[in-house]
Amino acid sequence: MKKVDGTRWCAAVLPLLLGACSLTPPLKTPVVPAADTYKEAGPWTQAQPQDRLARDSWWTLYDNAELDELEKRLIAGNPTLAAALANYAAARALSDQARAGLFPTLAVGAGAGRARESLNDPLRGPTAPTYYNDDTLGGSASYELDLWGRIRNEVAVGEANAGAAAADLENARLSLIAQLADDYVQLRSLDHDSAILDATVSAYTRALSITRERHDAGIAPGLDVSQAQTQLETARSQAAQTLAQRALMEHAIAALLGVSASAFSIKPGIVAIKLPQIPTGVPSTLLERRPDIAAAQRRMIAANANIGVARAAFFPSLTLGAQGGVQSGGFANLLSAPSSFWAIGVNSMLTVFDAGRRRAQVAQARAEFDASAANYRGTVVSAFQQVEDSLATLNHYHDAAVEEKAAVDAAQRTLDLSMALYVKGATDYLTVVTSQTAVLQTQLEALNLDTLQLRASVDLIRALGGGWEDSATAQATGPMNPRQPG
């Protein structure tokens, strides 16, 4: 084989390397209709993928030690979160596999054998041995020149998909943490419901005792006793239904923690949960932290790079190869100079006819990009809606809660007055029953509005990507001056 001048060879290949190009089209991010400010409160801007901004333990805003501990257990033991972590590890490994294509492939090998040559071999020489050893020690190297950017685009696809998987992991974490906070708020609300109903049962029991005493004295008709008994049994039924709902919520929390519902319990009790105070001006950058938006954009980047991969198939591939080593009929002279061999060369391959397969692959890649772009736009629009929904819920439920608490006070005064009049014989028991029903309904509705505000605050934190302010805002402005929603 003719000896190759390394300098001349490099001079011939270098222009090809320098002329390598990419066939990926420029990324066109969909234009999302955006207003200048939130409709409900606070300024906002079009979302960008800044999900790597640090997130604090936002659930501590609720100032509940038990919730803090449950969230830590969820992060450590939730099976869905573990699966998302494994998916991210797999995507990262695929990205590393694609990146390996940027480097040469090296291989070494060794072989030892004994062979018998056919005596009837037409090319057999008169002095050729019939039996001989064949011992080989060598290596090879190959490297594909990325002239059209196929490998680099495959790397870009892998990195974008790995980034999307990382965002999916963060989104799963955010969603699960928010779900646990929401379930815990509901469970403690049911405990409060149970306390109200237990107190109501006690009050109705006393009212039934009064009606029976009046009936036994011949003052009240049997109808009063029946109405009082109906109120009491209805309240007991509501209390039992509330306990059933609480059990289901407790089981849901156990599943989030990744433990058996049979071995998990939360002690009932009236527990204070602080309603987080929302900053006066919610920073517009918070919406940029949503991991689902980042995942959607990175999948769009991956789909765009895939177009470049598909288009590169229309151009020839060029691979540099080299191999060398020693080969001998025995180990004694295996490492001697006459036993050496080597080869070096360039291979090129170009498909000239495939019945339109490559063209279809490019069309598929473009269609997949269009789909990913539409999904990105839908994710952003949905994010805006979720923030607006949560802000509206907080604002209007706050106002409703103020009014409902006034209704509770008025209903209680009405009940006290109607019971006093009934004891004096100045009104019938139906008036008392109506007043009792009004008190219970307003108490439960007031508690429900408080719960809805807490749940809306969880939804708002989730809609904003977790937390209230990024590190840059915190350093620039210091602690923000909060206010109650509404």
N, C-alpha and C positions, 0 to 999 in steps of 0.2 A: 504493500500500500504506500502511496506517495505521501511523503511528509508534508504536513500543513504548517505554514508559517503563522504562528499565533498572532503576531502583530497585524498581518494582513487580514486574518480572519476577523479579528475584533474590529478593524477599520471597516470591514464590509457589513458587519452586523449592527454596529452602533447606530448608524442612521435609521435602521429599521426600528430599533428600540426607542430612539428619540421621536420617531414619527408615529408612535402608538397613539391611538385616539379612542374616544368613547362614542358609541352610537346611541347613548341615552338622550332622549329629548329633554329640554329644560323643564324643570318641575313647575307646573301651574297649579297653585293652590286655589281652590274654589273661593269665590267671593261670597261672603256670608252677610246678608243684610243686617246691619247693626245700627242701633240708636246711639245717641250721645250719652244718655244716662239711663239708669234703671227706671222703669216706669214707677216702681214703688218707692225706691230710695237708693241713693248712692250712685256714683259714676262707674262706668265699666267700658271696656274696650274689647275688640275682637280677640278671641283666645289665641295664644301661642303656646308651644310646648315647653313650658318651664316647670315641669312636674318634679324636677330634681331639687327645687327649693326645699330647705329643711322644714320638716313638719314636727310640731311638738305633740305631746300627748294631749290632744284637744279635749278628750273626755274629762280631764281634770277640771274643766270649766264648770262642771256640774257639782263640784265640791262634795263628792260622795265617795268615801273610802271603799265601800263595798263594790261600787261600780269600777273603781280603779283596779281592784284586785281581780275582778271578773274579766276585765279587758286584758290584763296580763296573762291570764289563763287561756283566753281565746287565742292570743298571738302565739302562745306556746303549743297549743294542742288542737287547733281547728283543722280538720282533715281537708277542707276545701283550700285553705291557705297553704297547707303542705303540698297539695297537688299543683297549685299555681307556682310554688317555688320550684318544684320539679320540672314544670313546663319551661320555666325561665332557664334552668340549668341545661335543659335539652336544646333550647334555642341558642344559648351561648356556645354550646358544643358544636352545633351546626355552623355557627359563624366562624368558629376556629377552623373547622374543616375547610370552609371556603377560602379562608385566608391562607391556608397551607398551599393553595394553588399558585400563590405569588412566588414561591421558592422552588428551587430544583428538587427533583426526587433522586435520592441516592440509594443504591442497593448493593449489597455484597453477597457473594455466594461461594460455595465450595462443593465439590463433588468428587467421589472416588468410586471407581467401578472396574469390572473386568469383563471383557467381551470376547466373543468368538466370531471371526469373520467367515463368511460363506466361502467355501472352496470353489463354488461355481460363480462367484461374483465376476461379471464381465470386466470390471475395472481392476480386478485383483492383480497385483504385480507378482512376479516370480519370487521376489525376496520378501514379500509381505508376510508378517507372522500370522498364524492362524489364531493364536490367543494373545491378547495384549491387555495391559492396564490403561485406564484413562482417568487421570487425576487432574482436577481443575481447581484453581483458586483465582477469583476475579471479582470485579465490581462494575457497576454501570451507573450512569447519570443521565437524566433527561430534564429538559426545561422547555416549557411552551412559551414562546414569545407572545405576550398579550398585545398584539398589534391593534386589535379592534375593541379592546376594553372589555371583552367578555368576562375574563377572570375578575377584573376589578369591579365590574358590575355585580358579579355573583357575590363578591365580598361585601359590596354595599347592600345587597339584598339581605345577606346574613346579618349584618350589623343592624340594619333597620328592623328586621324581624326580632332580633334579640332585644333591641330597645323597646319594641312593642310588647314583647313578653314581660319585660321588666315593668312597663307601665301597667300591664294586665295584673301583675302581682300586686303592685301598689293599689290598683283599683279594687282588687279582691279584698285586700287588707282594709281599705277605707270602708268598703261596703259592709264587710262583716263586723267591723268595729261599730259602725253606725247602727247596724241591725241589732247588735247586742244592747247598745245604749237605748234604742227605741223599745226593745222588748223589756228591758229593766224598768224603764219609765212606765210602761203599761202595767207591769206586774205590781209595782208600788202603787199605781193608781187603783188597781183592783183591791189592794190591801186597804186603801183609804175608802173605797166603796164599801168594803166589808165592814169597816168600822162604822160608817154612816148607817148601814142597814142594821147592824147589831144594835146601835143606839135607837134606831127607829123601832125595831122589834121590842125593845125594852119599853119605849114610850107607848107603843100600841098595846102592849100587855097591861100597862097601868090603865090605859084608856078602857080596855075591855073590862078590867076589874071595876072601874067606876060605873060603867054601864050596867054590869051585873048587879052591883049594889043598888043602883037606882031602880033596876027592874025588880029585884027582890023586895024593895020597899014599895013597889007599886007606883013609882014615879015615872019610869021610862017604859016604853013598849018593848016587846021582844024584838021588833025590827032593829032597834038600836043595838042590841046585843049581836044580832046577825051581821050588821054592818061593821061593827067593831071586830068581830071574829074574822070577817072577810079581809079587812085591812091587815090584820095581824098575819094571817096565813099567806097573804100575797107578799108581804114583806119577807117572811121566812123563805118563800120560794125564790124571791130575788136574791136573797143572801146565799142560798144553795147554788143558784146559777152562777153567781159571782165566784164562788169557790171553784166551780168547775172550770171557768175561764182562767182562773189563776193557775190551776194545775196544768192546763195546756201551755200557758206562757212559761211556766217553770220548766216544763219538758223541752220547750223550744230553746231556752237558754242552755240547758244541758247539752243539746245537740250542737249548738254553736261552740261550746267548750270542748266538744269531742269526747264527752263522757256519757255513761249510761244514765238514762233518766231515772232508772230504778235506784241508783246509788247517789242521786243528787237532790238537794233540797235547799231552799232559801227560806229562812225563818220569817214568817209573816210579821209585819209591823208597820207602823206609821213612820216613814223615813223621809227626811227633808231632802229634796233635790232642787238645787239652785238653778233658776232660769238664767242662762248666760246673758250678759249684757252685750249688745251688739255695738261695735264702734259707730260713731256718728257718720263717718264716711268710709264705707267698705272699700278698700283699695281695689282698683280695677285689675291689678295683677293677680288677685286671688283666683279669678276665674281661669287664668292661664296655668294654674297648678293642677287642674283636673287631669288625672292620669288617663281617663278614657279618651280625652281629646288628644293627648300625646300619643296614645296607642294608635288612634285612628290616623293621625298624620304620619306616623312612622310606617304604617302599613301602606299608605299612599306612596311614600318614598320608595318602599320596597317594590311596589307594583311598577313604578316608573322606571326603576333600574332594571326590572325584568324585561322591559321593552328593549333596552340596549342589549341584553343577553340574547333575546330572540333575533334581533337584527344582525348580530354578529355572525349568525349561522350562514349568512349569504356570502361570507368572505372566507378565504382559505385560512386554515390553521398552519402554524409553522412551529416545529418542535426541534430543538437541538438535542443530539444524543451522543453519548460517548460510552465506550466500554473498554475494558482492558484487564489483564491479569496474566497468569502463567498456566500452562497446560503441558503435561508430560505423561509418559507411559510409566512412570515410577516416581516415588517420593524422593529418590536419591538426587535426581537432577531437576526437581520441580522448580526450585528457586534460582536456577541458573539463567543467564541472559538468553540463550537460545530458546528457552521455554516461554518467553514472554509473547504476548499478543496485545493488540489494541486496534480500536476502530473509532472513527469520529465522523459525524455527518449531520445533515439537515433533512428532515422529513416534512413534506407539505401535503395537505389534503383539502380538497374542495369538492363539495357535492354539486354535481351539474344538473341532476334531475331528481326530484322527489315528489312529483305529482301535486305540487302546491302545499306540501306539508309545512315548510318553513314560513310561507306566506300566511297560512292559517295560524301558526304559532304566534306570529307577530300580531295578527288580528285579535287573538285570544288575550295576549298581554295588554294590548290597548284597552280591550273591553274590561279586563280586570282592574286596570288603573281607573277607568271611568267609574266602575262600581265603588272602588275604595275612596275616590274623591267625593262621590255622592254620600257614602257612609260618613266621611269626615264632616261634610256640611250638615248632615242630619244630627250628628253627635253635638256639634257646636250649637245648633238651633235648640236642640233639646236641653242643653246645659243652660242656655239663657232662660228657657221656660221654667226649669226647675228652680233657679235662683229667684225669679219673679214670683213663682208660686209660694215659695217659702217666705219671702218677704211680705207678700200680701197676707198670708195666713197669720204670721206673727203680728202684723199691724192690726188687722181687723179682729182677730181673736182676743187681742189685748183689750181693745175697746169693748168687745162683747163680754169679757170676763168682769170688767168693772161694773157694767150694767147688771150682769147676772148676780153678782154679790149683793148689789142693792136689792135685787128681787128676793134673794134669800132672806135678808133682814125683814123686808115687808111681809113675806109669807109667814115668817116666824111670829111676827106681831099679830098677824091675822089669826093664826092658830091659837096663840095665847088668849086672845080676846074671845074667839068663838068657844073655846073650852070653858072659859070663865062664865060666859053667858049660858052654856049648856048646863053647867053645874047648878046655876041659878034658875034653870028652867026657862030662860028667855029665848032659846032657839032650839031647833031640832038637831039630831045627831048628824044628819046629812051635811049640815054646814061644817061640822067638825071634820067629817070624812073628807070633804072637799079641801079644807084647809090643810089636813094632814098630807093629802096627796100632793098639794102644791108645794109644801115644804120639802118633801122628799125629792120631788122632781127638780126643784130649783137647786137643792144641795148637790144632787148628782150631776146636774148640768154645769154648775159652777166648777165642780171638780173636773169634769170632762173638758171644759175650756182651758183649765190650767194644764191638763195633760196634753191637749192639742197644741198649746204653746210650746211645751217642752219638746214634743215630737217634731214640731215645725222647726225648732232651733236645731235639732239633730239633722233634719233634712237640709237645712240651709248650710250647715257645716259640710255636709256631704256634697252638696251642690257646688260649694266653693273650693272643693278639693282637700278639705281638712284644715282646721285652724282659722285664724282670723287675719293674721298679718305675716308678711314675709320678713326675713331678717333685715333686708335693706330698708324697708319701711320703719322697722322697729329702731334701727340705729339712727335713722334720719330724724324721726319725730319723737322718739322715746315712747313711754307708755301712753296709750291712747285714752282719751276721756270718754268713758262709755255712757250709754243711756239705755233705758228700758225701751223695748220695741213698741211702736205705735207712736 
